[in-house]
Amino acid sequence: MAVAAVGGAALGAVFGALLDGVIAVTSKATMFETHLRDLKSTLDLFQQVDEDVRQHPNILFRPMQGLERFEIEMKKGVQLVEKCSKVRPWNKPRYTRKLIALDASLRTLLIVLTAHIESDLRARVINVATVVNHIDVNIVAQNQNVNQIRGWSAIPEPPPFTVGLDVHVEELKLELLKDEASMLVVTGLGGCGKTTLAQKVCEDQKVKEKFRSNIFFVIVSKKTNCLVVQELCQKTGSLVPALQEEAIAFNWLQEFLKKTGQDPLLLVLDDVWLGSESLLDKFGEFKRPNYNILVTSRFQFPRFGPAYPLGALEQGDAMTLFRDAASRPDRSSNIPEDLAKQIVQHCKGFPLAIKTIGRSVCEQPREIWEKRVAELSKGSFILDFEDNLLACLKSSLDALDERLAVIKECFIDLASFPEDGCIPAVALIDMWAELYGLDEDFWSIAHIHELTNRNLANLVTRNGKMEMDGYYSEHFVTQHDMLRNLAIHQTGQDEIGREKRLIIEICGDNLPNGWTEQKNKPKKTRLLSISTDGLSSAKWHDMHLPKAEVLVLNFQTENYVLPKFVKEMSKLKVLIATNYGFSKTELSNFRLLESLPNLKRIRLERISIPSISKNSMQFKSMQKISLFMCSIGQAFSNSSIQILEAFPNLVELNIDYCNDLVELPAKLCDLIRLKKLSITNCHKLSALPEEIGKLVNLEVLRLRSSTELERLPGSIKNLKKLSFLDIYNCLSIKKLPEEIGEMSGLRKINMGQCSRLQGLPLSVLNLGELREVICDEETENLWGEPFKSSLINIKITVAKEQHNLNWLYYKP
């Protein structure tokens, strides 16, 4: 065979022994079934090379030197494979790593052998000068039948058992069977089944009937463009030219597409990573009916069209997959259903986790199952003993190189919030502004998009569209729990990681391990996150955190006491306190924050504001306050707080979904340094005070979805610096005040869904700086004559309503 022909009889004999050993052991060593199957696939590739060698019986291949290392490794591989059937479960990680290393070594040998054989073929049967000048699709050999398609184009078979993919196959098939060119990008987390889905699509009968032998499956991974084109060339059955330059490789690709594209053609580019955009561009340049490209990737590649997301398995499919993984091939294993359901629940529908853990408990006693359930309940602990799962997840994170180091940190920061919930994008904006200097909101949102494009997070909005005017209160970030486990795992990997952030989760009266011993040790942590259920902070031990800049508190209780050690966090800049319970929380010890000289941002969610506004306090550094779903009532009206003295430097105030806010307290209009005032989704707000005209530095005023607000006070004429007025979905406003024409700095108005607005005052003609109006189809008509001909510099955008049910998953 090829190995013997080039490497010598000894190497060929060892190779044969290894192949026989893998075939014999695969059915016995169920713990290593996946890795042994991968090893078998690699060995099969050698046999395909052997077929090519036998096509040239008259050629004497040169012996190849320097293969002694491979011979030694194969001999060790034979012994390794034999041991796999006898390995104890606790030794699985060590032997898994050895099998992966053996497979990598064999693939290296395959590349070396293939290159050597192809070199001999080129030297004996082709004119090299002709290849360089013409790069024909099929290199002319002595035997003119070489250009016929050979076995290289075979599609990898999907695993023998799959679940949850039938609907996806049908949906993708509908697109591929259309008589038009298309590029479909199947995207999802590593290990979610993208490659298997592509393989099942290729083996569908209707797909095979349409594309016949014109289906080519190429694994792209992190290969260079030249290597990808070479592999495609190889799969066509052609002798492979030396495509060492991209220009030559793409010339060959163009010729190939012209010739094969006469008939329906399906190219599957599997496991495409960022950096391969130029390759996708070249494949996409060829436009012809029935030319289809199916891409699988962990990345979304939005400029190549909408992605087809492959998500988690449904509960029923997840249980079916787990039972298969946890059973022997004869399906006779005894599976404790109660524990199986708990394990599957912890895996959150992630196929790789389900299969990995299922195999680890196959034929194990019940105590091992119980131990695994306990381990899974600890979240990140699973990644400490499942090497494959960790490697698969971590590879996506490792793709964020030094240039994207901040985005990697942002990913890990997402673990500061509880699992199974939506993270408000505005909370992340506050955190990252101070931790990473992202002083403009769009920087943080751009980083979230980067994570979304890599399937490391998901960005969802209430209305299904991404706002273009800087309004992010309805943007939320979700994340699969396995990714959150990865983030937590990363925080404990080295001392630097532990110094950056400390994430603590407390259940009941159980304090984290080591808390008592370390309570008096100063920590360099910049971000502290503490999640509790109903535990009072009075039971906590003191902590010394002189470097902490961000504090995230997550709790579920009607009464919450700020921990006393907060008073000593002199560098604290951001406080995010979120109540995940159903009723509003009474917050105690709030006065501790008054002593913090650097506190700039506070975000409170589901907090009773009257509980913290009873006493006078002063926050000289406070710049931004956000209140979400808080109970405001008469908090500021009846309190003794002198608002300007309490917040002398406040520049941004956000009040969102505070349903007991009926009238904006006039006292808030004393905050004369305010630049942004956002009162949104406060459905009972019916009036604004005339005193709002005192906010002379205001640049942005958002009143969107204040559905009972009937009018804007005439005093808004004093807001000369106001550049953006947002009254979107203010259903009760029937007319705008005549004084609006005196708002000389106004550049943008959003008045979409103001269905009762009957007309515009003529003073609008005086808005010389107005450049953009966002409206709906009804309010667009209000901007006809005389406004249309006079305000010629205005851009009118008609926004269409979209609704996204992902909002329903938000659990505040």
C-alpha positions in Angstrom: 0.0 0.0 0.0 1.0 3.7 -0.2 2.5 3.7 3.3 4.7 0.7 2.4 5.5 2.0 -1.1 6.9 5.3 0.3 7.8 4.6 3.9 9.0 1.0 3.7 7.6 -2.4 4.6 8.1 -1.9 8.4 6.0 1.2 8.5 3.4 -0.5 6.3 3.2 -3.4 8.7 2.7 -1.2 11.7 0.0 0.8 9.9 -1.9 -2.4 9.1 -1.7 -3.6 12.8 -3.0 -0.2 13.9 -5.9 -0.3 11.5 -6.8 -3.9 12.6 -6.6 -2.8 16.3 -8.9 0.2 15.9 -11.5 -2.0 14.1 -11.4 -4.6 16.8 -11.5 -2.3 19.8 -14.1 0.3 18.6 -17.1 -1.8 19.6 -15.6 -2.6 23.0 -14.2 0.7 24.2 -17.5 2.6 24.3 -15.9 5.4 26.3 -13.7 6.3 23.4 -16.1 5.5 20.6 -16.0 9.0 19.1 -12.2 9.2 19.1 -11.7 5.7 17.8 -14.2 6.5 15.0 -12.2 9.7 14.2 -9.0 7.6 14.1 -10.7 5.1 11.8 -11.7 7.9 9.5 -8.1 9.1 9.3 -6.9 5.6 8.6 -9.5 5.3 5.8 -8.0 8.4 4.2 -4.7 6.5 3.8 -6.6 3.8 2.0 -8.0 6.4 -0.4 -4.4 7.6 -1.1 -3.5 3.9 -1.7 -6.3 3.8 -4.4 -4.6 6.7 -6.2 -1.2 5.0 -6.0 -2.7 1.8 -7.6 -3.9 3.9 -10.5 -0.3 4.2 -11.5 1.2 0.7 -11.4 4.1 1.6 -13.7 5.5 4.4 -11.4 8.2 3.5 -8.9 7.8 5.9 -6.0 10.9 7.2 -4.3 11.5 5.9 -0.8 11.0 8.6 1.8 13.4 9.2 4.6 12.8 10.6 8.1 9.6 8.6 8.9 11.1 6.8 11.9 9.3 9.0 14.3 5.9 8.1 12.8 6.8 4.4 12.9 7.6 4.7 16.6 4.3 6.6 17.3 2.3 4.0 15.4 3.8 1.2 17.4 2.8 3.1 20.6 -0.6 3.7 19.0 -1.2 -0.1 18.6 -0.5 -0.6 22.3 -2.7 2.5 23.2 -5.7 1.2 21.2 -5.4 -2.2 22.9 -5.4 -0.6 26.4 -8.5 1.5 25.6 -10.8 -1.5 26.1 -9.5 -1.9 29.6 -9.3 1.7 30.8 -11.1 2.7 34.0 -13.4 5.8 33.9 -11.2 7.9 36.0 -8.3 7.5 33.5 -10.5 8.5 30.6 -9.1 12.1 30.2 -5.5 10.9 30.0 -6.2 8.3 27.3 -8.5 10.7 25.5 -5.6 13.2 25.1 -3.4 10.3 23.9 -5.9 9.3 21.2 -6.3 12.9 20.0 -2.4 13.2 19.8 -2.2 9.9 17.8 -4.9 11.1 15.4 -3.0 14.4 14.9 0.3 12.6 14.2 -1.4 10.3 11.6 -2.9 13.3 9.8 0.5 14.9 9.7 1.9 11.7 8.1 -1.0 11.7 5.7 -0.1 15.3 4.5 3.6 14.3 4.2 2.8 11.1 2.2 0.3 12.8 -0.1 2.6 15.6 -0.9 5.5 13.2 -1.6 3.3 11.0 -3.9 1.9 13.9 -5.7 5.4 15.2 -6.3 6.4 11.9 -7.9 3.3 11.9 -10.0 3.9 15.4 -11.3 7.6 14.7 -12.0 6.7 11.7 -14.2 3.4 12.4 -15.9 2.9 16.1 -16.3 4.7 19.0 -17.9 5.3 21.4 -15.0 5.5 24.4 -17.2 2.1 23.6 -18.7 0.7 23.4 -15.1 2.0 26.8 -14.1 0.8 28.5 -17.3 -2.6 26.9 -17.7 -3.7 25.4 -14.4 -6.2 23.1 -16.2 -9.0 21.6 -14.2 -7.6 18.1 -14.8 -3.9 17.7 -15.2 -3.1 15.6 -18.3 -1.6 12.2 -17.3 -0.3 9.4 -19.4 -3.6 7.7 -18.9 -6.2 10.0 -20.4 -8.9 8.5 -18.1 -7.4 10.2 -15.0 -9.9 13.1 -15.3 -12.8 10.9 -14.3 -14.3 11.4 -10.9 -12.8 9.0 -8.3 -13.7 8.2 -4.7 -12.3 11.4 -3.2 -15.6 13.2 -3.6 -17.4 10.8 -1.1 -19.5 12.7 1.5 -18.6 11.9 5.1 -21.4 9.8 6.6 -23.3 11.3 9.6 -23.2 9.4 12.9 -25.4 6.3 12.9 -27.8 7.9 15.4 -29.0 11.5 15.3 -32.0 13.3 16.8 -33.6 16.7 16.4 -32.3 17.5 12.9 -35.2 16.4 10.6 -37.0 19.7 10.6 -33.7 21.5 9.9 -32.9 19.2 7.0 -36.3 19.9 5.5 -35.9 23.7 5.8 -32.4 23.7 4.3 -33.5 21.3 1.6 -36.3 23.6 0.5 -33.7 26.4 -0.1 -31.3 24.1 -1.9 -33.9 22.8 -4.3 -34.8 26.2 -5.5 -33.6 27.0 -9.1 -31.4 29.9 -8.0 -27.9 30.5 -6.7 -27.6 30.7 -2.9 -25.2 30.7 0.0 -26.6 29.3 3.3 -24.6 29.7 6.5 -25.6 27.2 9.2 -24.2 28.7 12.4 -24.2 27.7 16.1 -22.0 26.9 19.0 -19.3 24.3 18.5 -20.6 20.9 19.2 -24.3 21.6 18.4 -24.4 19.4 15.3 -23.8 21.7 12.4 -21.5 19.2 10.5 -23.9 16.4 11.1 -26.8 18.5 9.8 -24.8 19.2 6.6 -24.0 15.5 6.2 -27.7 14.6 6.5 -28.6 17.2 4.0 -26.2 15.8 1.5 -27.5 12.2 1.9 -31.2 13.3 1.4 -32.6 11.5 -1.6 -34.1 14.6 -3.3 -30.8 16.5 -2.8 -28.9 13.6 -4.4 -31.3 13.4 -7.2 -30.8 17.1 -8.1 -27.1 17.4 -7.6 -26.0 13.8 -8.4 -22.2 13.5 -8.4 -21.8 17.3 -8.2 -21.8 17.4 -4.4 -18.4 18.3 -2.8 -17.8 18.3 0.9 -14.7 20.2 2.0 -13.6 20.7 5.6 -12.2 24.3 5.8 -11.3 24.7 9.5 -8.3 26.9 9.8 -6.6 25.9 6.6 -5.2 28.4 4.1 -7.2 29.2 1.1 -4.7 27.3 -1.1 -5.0 24.1 0.9 -8.9 24.4 0.7 -8.8 24.7 -3.0 -6.2 21.9 -3.2 -8.5 19.6 -1.2 -11.4 20.5 -3.5 -9.2 19.8 -6.5 -8.4 16.4 -5.0 -12.0 15.6 -4.4 -12.8 16.1 -8.1 -10.5 13.2 -8.9 -7.9 15.5 -10.5 -4.2 15.2 -9.9 -3.4 18.0 -7.5 -1.3 20.9 -8.8 1.0 22.8 -6.5 -1.2 25.7 -5.6 1.1 27.7 -3.5 -0.2 31.1 -4.4 -3.8 32.3 -3.8 -4.0 33.9 -7.3 -3.2 30.5 -9.0 -5.5 28.7 -6.6 -8.4 31.0 -7.4 -7.7 30.7 -11.1 -8.1 27.0 -10.8 -11.3 27.5 -8.7 -12.8 29.7 -11.4 -12.1 27.1 -14.1 -13.6 24.4 -11.9 -16.8 26.3 -11.2 -17.2 27.1 -14.9 -17.0 23.5 -15.9 -18.9 21.8 -13.1 -21.4 24.6 -12.8 -23.1 23.6 -16.1 -25.0 21.2 -14.0 -26.6 21.7 -10.5 -23.7 22.0 -8.0 -23.6 21.8 -4.2 -20.5 22.8 -2.3 -20.4 22.2 1.4 -17.7 24.2 3.2 -17.6 22.8 6.7 -16.2 24.4 9.8 -15.4 27.8 8.3 -13.6 30.2 10.7 -13.1 33.9 10.7 -10.4 34.9 8.3 -11.9 32.8 5.4 -14.1 35.7 4.1 -11.9 36.0 0.9 -12.6 32.3 0.2 -16.3 32.8 0.6 -16.1 35.8 -1.6 -14.5 33.8 -4.4 -17.0 31.0 -4.1 -19.8 33.6 -4.1 -18.6 35.4 -7.2 -19.8 32.6 -9.4 -23.5 33.2 -9.9 -25.5 30.7 -11.9 -28.9 28.9 -11.3 -28.7 25.8 -9.2 -25.3 26.7 -7.8 -25.5 26.4 -4.0 -23.0 26.8 -1.2 -23.8 25.4 2.3 -21.5 26.8 4.9 -21.2 25.5 8.5 -19.5 27.8 11.0 -19.4 29.0 14.6 -19.5 32.5 13.1 -22.4 34.2 11.4 -20.7 36.0 8.5 -23.6 38.5 8.2 -22.5 40.1 4.9 -23.0 36.7 3.1 -26.7 36.7 4.0 -28.9 35.8 6.9 -27.6 33.0 9.1 -29.5 29.7 9.8 -29.0 29.3 13.5 -28.8 25.8 15.0 -29.8 25.9 18.6 -30.3 23.6 21.5 -32.3 20.3 21.4 -35.8 20.1 22.7 -36.3 18.2 25.9 -37.6 15.1 24.3 -34.8 14.9 21.7 -32.3 15.6 24.4 -33.5 12.7 26.5 -33.4 10.4 23.4 -29.8 11.4 22.6 -28.8 10.9 26.2 -30.3 7.4 26.4 -28.5 6.5 23.2 -25.1 7.8 24.6 -25.6 6.2 28.0 -26.5 2.8 26.5 -24.4 -0.1 25.2 -24.7 -0.8 21.5 -27.3 -3.5 22.1 -29.4 -0.9 24.0 -29.7 -3.2 27.1 -28.3 -0.8 29.6 -30.1 0.0 32.8 -30.6 3.8 32.9 -32.0 5.5 36.1 -34.6 7.8 34.6 -34.8 10.2 37.5 -31.0 10.9 37.4 -31.0 10.9 33.6 -33.6 13.7 33.5 -31.6 15.8 36.0 -28.4 15.3 33.9 -30.2 16.3 30.7 -31.7 19.3 32.4 -28.2 20.5 33.4 -27.0 20.1 29.8 -29.6 22.6 28.5 -30.1 20.8 25.2 -26.4 21.0 24.2 -25.7 17.9 22.1 -21.9 17.6 22.8 -22.5 17.8 26.6 -25.3 15.3 26.4 -23.2 12.8 24.5 -20.1 13.3 26.5 -21.7 12.9 29.9 -24.0 10.1 28.7 -20.9 8.1 27.6 -19.2 8.8 30.9 -22.0 7.2 33.0 -22.7 4.2 30.6 -22.8 1.0 32.6 -21.8 2.8 35.8 -23.3 2.1 39.2 -26.0 4.5 40.5 -23.5 6.2 42.8 -21.5 7.4 39.8 -24.7 8.8 38.3 -25.5 10.6 41.6 -21.9 12.0 41.7 -22.2 13.3 38.2 -25.5 15.0 39.0 -23.9 16.7 42.0 -21.0 17.8 39.9 -23.2 19.2 37.2 -25.1 21.3 39.8 -21.9 23.1 40.5 -21.9 24.4 36.9 -18.3 25.0 35.7 -17.0 21.9 37.4 -18.0 19.8 34.5 -15.4 21.5 32.4 -12.7 20.4 34.8 -13.0 16.7 33.9 -14.5 16.7 30.4 -11.5 17.7 28.2 -13.3 17.4 24.9 -16.2 19.6 25.9 -13.8 22.2 27.3 -11.6 22.1 24.2 -14.6 22.5 21.9 -16.0 25.5 23.8 -12.7 27.1 24.5 -11.6 27.0 20.9 -14.2 29.6 20.0 -13.0 31.8 22.8 -9.3 31.3 21.8 -10.2 32.7 18.3 -10.4 36.1 20.0 -6.7 37.1 19.6 -4.8 39.9 21.3 -6.5 42.5 19.1 -9.9 41.4 20.5 -8.7 41.0 24.1 -11.3 43.4 25.4 -14.1 41.4 23.7 -12.9 38.3 25.4 -13.0 40.1 28.7 -16.6 41.2 27.9 -17.5 37.6 27.3 -16.3 36.5 30.7 -18.0 39.5 32.4 -21.4 38.0 31.2 -21.0 35.4 34.0 -21.6 38.2 36.5 -25.3 37.7 36.0 -27.5 34.7 36.9 -28.0 31.8 34.4 -31.2 31.3 32.4 -31.9 35.1 32.3 -31.5 38.0 29.9 -28.8 40.5 30.7 -29.9 44.1 30.1 -27.5 45.6 27.5 -27.6 48.9 29.4 -26.1 47.2 32.5 -23.2 46.0 30.4 -22.8 49.5 29.0 -22.4 50.9 32.5 -19.9 48.1 33.4 -17.7 48.3 30.4 -17.6 52.1 30.2 -15.7 52.1 33.5 -13.8 48.8 33.2 -12.5 49.3 29.6 -13.0 52.9 28.9 -15.9 52.4 26.4 -17.2 55.9 26.9 -19.7 55.8 24.0 -22.6 53.4 24.3 -22.2 52.1 20.7 -18.8 50.6 21.6 -20.4 48.2 24.1 -23.2 47.3 21.7 -20.6 46.7 18.9 -18.7 44.3 21.3 -22.0 42.5 21.9 -22.5 42.1 18.2 -19.0 40.7 17.9 -19.9 38.1 20.5 -23.1 37.4 18.8 -21.4 36.9 15.4 -19.2 34.3 17.1 -22.2 32.6 18.8 -20.7 33.3 22.2 -23.8 35.3 23.1 -27.2 36.4 21.6 -28.5 39.9 21.3 -32.3 40.1 21.3 -34.6 43.1 21.3 -38.2 43.6 22.3 -39.3 44.9 18.9 -37.1 42.6 16.9 -35.0 45.4 15.3 -31.8 47.1 16.3 -32.4 50.8 17.1 -30.3 53.3 15.2 -30.8 56.2 17.6 -28.8 55.0 20.7 -31.8 53.6 22.6 -30.7 50.3 24.1 -33.1 49.8 27.0 -34.9 47.1 25.1 -31.8 45.2 24.1 -30.9 42.1 26.1 -28.1 39.5 26.0 -28.7 35.8 26.4 -26.2 33.0 26.7 -26.2 29.3 26.8 -25.4 28.0 30.2 -22.4 26.0 28.9 -20.9 29.2 27.7 -21.5 30.8 31.1 -19.8 27.8 32.7 -16.9 28.4 30.3 -16.7 32.0 31.5 -16.7 31.0 35.1 -14.1 28.4 34.4 -11.9 31.0 32.8 -12.0 33.2 35.9 -10.3 30.6 38.0 -7.6 29.4 35.6 -4.8 31.7 36.8 -4.1 34.4 39.3 -4.6 37.2 36.8 -8.1 36.0 36.0 -8.9 35.8 39.7 -7.6 39.3 40.2 -9.8 40.7 37.4 -13.2 39.5 38.7 -14.7 37.6 41.6 -18.0 35.8 41.0 -19.7 34.4 44.1 -23.0 32.4 44.2 -24.6 31.8 47.6 -27.5 29.4 48.0 -29.4 29.4 51.3 -27.0 29.6 54.3 -24.1 27.9 52.4 -21.2 30.3 52.0 -18.6 29.5 49.3 -15.7 27.3 50.1 -12.7 29.2 51.5 -14.8 32.4 52.3 -13.9 32.3 56.0 -10.2 31.7 55.5 -9.9 34.6 53.0 -12.3 37.1 54.5 -9.5 39.4 55.7 -7.2 39.1 52.8 -7.2 42.1 50.5 -8.2 41.3 46.9 -7.2 43.0 43.7 -10.6 42.3 42.1 -11.9 44.9 39.8 -15.3 43.3 39.3 -17.3 41.7 42.2 -20.5 39.8 41.5 -22.6 38.3 44.3 -25.7 36.3 43.7 -27.9 35.2 46.5 -31.4 33.7 47.0 -32.7 34.8 50.4 -29.6 35.0 52.5 -29.2 38.2 54.5 -25.9 40.0 54.0 -25.7 40.3 57.8 -24.5 36.7 57.7 -21.7 37.5 55.3 -18.1 37.8 56.3 -16.3 41.0 55.7 -14.3 41.4 52.5 -11.5 43.8 51.7 -11.8 44.9 48.1 -9.8 48.2 47.7 -9.5 47.8 43.9 -13.1 47.0 43.0 -14.6 49.3 40.4 -17.8 47.4 39.6 -20.2 45.7 42.0 -23.0 43.5 40.7 -25.6 42.3 43.2 -28.2 39.8 42.2 -30.9 38.7 44.8 -34.4 37.4 45.3 -35.8 38.8 48.5 -38.3 41.4 49.7 -35.6 43.0 52.0 -32.0 43.3 51.0 -29.2 44.8 53.1 -26.2 46.2 51.3 -23.1 44.4 52.7 -21.1 46.6 55.1 -17.9 46.1 53.3 -19.2 48.2 50.4 -18.3 51.3 52.5 -14.6 50.5 52.1 -14.8 50.0 48.3 -13.3 53.5 47.8 -12.7 52.9 44.0 -16.2 51.7 43.3 -17.5 53.4 40.1 -20.6 51.2 39.2 -23.3 49.6 41.3 -25.8 47.3 39.6 -28.4 45.9 42.0 -31.1 43.6 40.5 -33.9 41.9 42.3 -35.0 38.8 40.4 -38.0 38.2 42.7 -41.6 39.1 42.0 -42.2 41.9 44.4 -40.2 45.1 44.9 -37.3 45.0 47.3 -36.8 47.3 50.2 -33.1 48.2 50.1 -31.3 48.9 53.4 -27.9 50.4 54.1 -28.1 52.6 51.0 -26.4 55.4 52.9 -23.1 53.3 52.8 -22.8 54.4 49.2 -22.6 58.1 50.2 -19.0 57.6 51.4 -17.8 56.3 48.0 -16.0 59.2 46.3 -15.8 57.7 42.8 -19.3 56.2 42.4 -20.5 57.3 39.0 -23.3 55.0 37.9 -26.1 53.2 39.7 -28.6 50.9 38.1 -31.5 49.6 40.2 -34.0 47.0 39.1 -37.3 46.1 41.0 -36.3 48.3 43.9 -38.6 50.4 46.1 -37.2 53.9 45.7 -39.1 55.4 48.7 -37.0 53.0 50.8 -33.8 54.8 49.9 -35.1 58.4 49.6 -36.1 59.0 53.2 -32.9 60.7 54.3 -30.7 63.3 52.7 -27.6 62.0 51.0 -25.0 63.4 48.7 -23.3 61.7 45.7 -20.9 64.2 44.3 -19.5 62.0 41.6 -22.8 60.4 40.4 -23.2 60.9 36.7 -25.9 58.4 35.7 -28.9 56.8 37.4 -31.0 54.1 35.8 -34.3 52.8 37.4 -35.9 49.8 35.8 -39.3 48.4 37.0 -38.8 50.3 40.3 -41.5 51.6 42.5 -41.2 55.4 42.5 -44.6 56.7 43.8 -44.1 59.9 45.7 -40.5 59.2 46.4 -39.0 62.5 45.5 -42.0 64.7 46.0 -42.4 63.9 49.7 -38.7 63.4 50.7 -36.5 66.0 52.3 -33.8 65.5 49.6 -32.5 68.6 47.9 -32.1 67.0 44.6 -29.4 69.2 43.2 -27.3 69.0 46.3 -27.7 65.2 46.4 -26.7 64.8 42.7 -24.8 67.9 41.7 -23.1 66.3 38.7 -25.8 64.0 37.4 -25.9 64.1 33.5 -28.2 61.1 32.7 -31.4 59.8 34.3 -33.3 56.8 33.0 -36.7 55.7 34.3 -38.1 52.7 32.5 -41.2 50.5 33.2 -41.9 52.3 36.5 -45.7 51.9 36.3 -46.6 53.9 39.4 -45.1 57.1 38.0 -48.1 59.3 37.2 -46.4 62.7 37.0 -42.8 63.5 36.8 -41.8 65.1 40.1 -41.1 68.8 39.6 -38.1 68.5 42.0 -36.2 66.4 39.4 -36.2 69.4 37.1 -33.7 71.0 39.5 -31.1 68.7 38.0 -29.9 71.5 35.7 -26.8 69.6 34.5 -28.8 66.8 33.0 -28.0 66.1 29.4 -30.1 62.9 28.9 -33.6 62.3 30.4 -35.3 59.1 29.4 -38.8 58.2 30.7 -39.9 55.2 28.8 -42.6 52.6 29.1 -44.1 54.4 32.0 -47.7 53.8 30.9 -49.4 55.8 33.7 -47.3 59.0 33.2 -49.9 61.6 32.2 -48.1 64.9 32.6 -44.8 66.7 32.6 -44.3 69.7 34.8 -43.8 73.1 33.4 -40.5 73.2 35.3 -39.0 70.9 32.7 -38.0 74.0 30.9 -35.3 74.5 33.6 -33.3 71.6 32.1 -31.5 74.0 29.8 -28.5 71.6 29.2 -30.8 68.8 28.1 -29.7 67.2 24.8 -31.9 64.1 24.6 -35.4 63.7 25.9 -37.0 60.3 25.5 -40.7 59.8 26.4 -41.4 56.8 24.3 -44.3 54.5 25.1 -45.7 56.9 27.7 -49.1 55.9 26.4 -51.2 58.2 28.7 -49.1 61.3 28.2 -51.4 63.9 26.6 -49.3 66.9 26.0 -45.8 68.5 26.1 -45.6 71.6 28.2 -44.9 74.9 26.4 -41.8 75.4 28.5 -39.9 73.0 26.3 -39.1 76.1 24.2 -36.3 76.7 26.7 -34.6 73.5 25.8 -32.3 75.2 23.2 -29.7 72.5 23.4 -32.1 69.6 22.9 -31.1 67.8 19.7 -33.3 64.7 19.9 -37.0 64.4 21.0 -38.4 60.8 21.2 -42.2 60.6 21.6 -42.5 57.2 19.9 -45.7 55.4 20.8 -47.1 58.3 22.9 -50.6 57.3 21.8 -52.5 60.1 23.7 -50.7 63.1 22.3 -53.0 64.9 19.9 -50.9 67.9 19.1 -47.5 69.4 19.6 -47.2 72.7 21.4 -46.7 75.8 19.2 -43.6 76.6 21.2 -41.8 73.7 19.7 -40.6 76.0 16.9 -38.4 77.8 19.4 -36.3 74.6 20.0 -33.5 75.9 17.9 -31.1 73.0 18.4 -33.6 70.2 17.5 -32.1 67.9 14.8 -34.1 64.7 15.2 -37.7 63.7 16.1 -39.0 60.1 16.5 -42.8 60.3 16.4 -43.7 56.8 15.1 -46.9 55.2 16.4 -48.4 58.5 17.6 -51.7 57.5 16.1 -53.8 60.4 17.6 -51.5 63.2 16.5 -53.7 65.3 14.2 -51.3 67.8 12.8 -48.1 69.8 13.2 -48.0 73.4 14.3 -46.8 75.9 11.7 -43.9 76.8 14.0 -42.2 73.6 12.9 -41.2 75.6 9.9 -38.8 77.4 12.2 -36.8 74.3 13.0 -33.9 75.1 10.8 -31.6 72.5 12.3 -34.1 69.6 11.9 -32.5 66.9 9.8 -34.3 63.6 10.5 -37.9 62.6 11.3 -38.8 58.9 12.2 -42.5 58.2 11.8 -44.9 55.6 10.6 -47.1 55.6 7.5 -49.8 57.6 9.2 -47.7 60.3 10.7 -45.6 60.6 7.5 -48.6 62.3 5.9 -48.4 65.1 8.5 -45.1 66.2 6.8 -46.7 67.1 3.5 -47.2 70.8 2.5 -46.2 73.3 3.6 -43.5 71.5 5.4 -42.2 69.3 2.6 -41.2 72.2 0.3 -39.8 74.4 3.1 -37.8 71.9 5.1 -35.9 70.5 2.2 -33.0 69.1 4.3 -35.1 66.7 6.3 -34.8 63.0 5.9 -38.1 61.2 6.7 -37.7 57.5 7.7 -40.9 55.4 7.8 -40.2 52.6 10.4 -42.1 49.3 10.1 -43.2 47.6 13.2 -41.6 44.3 14.1 -42.2 42.2 17.1 -39.8 39.6 18.6 -41.1 37.0 21.0 -37.6 36.6 22.5 -38.7 39.5 24.8 -41.0 37.0 26.5 -37.9 35.1 27.8 -36.8 38.1 29.8 -37.2 37.3 33.5 -36.5 40.3 35.6 
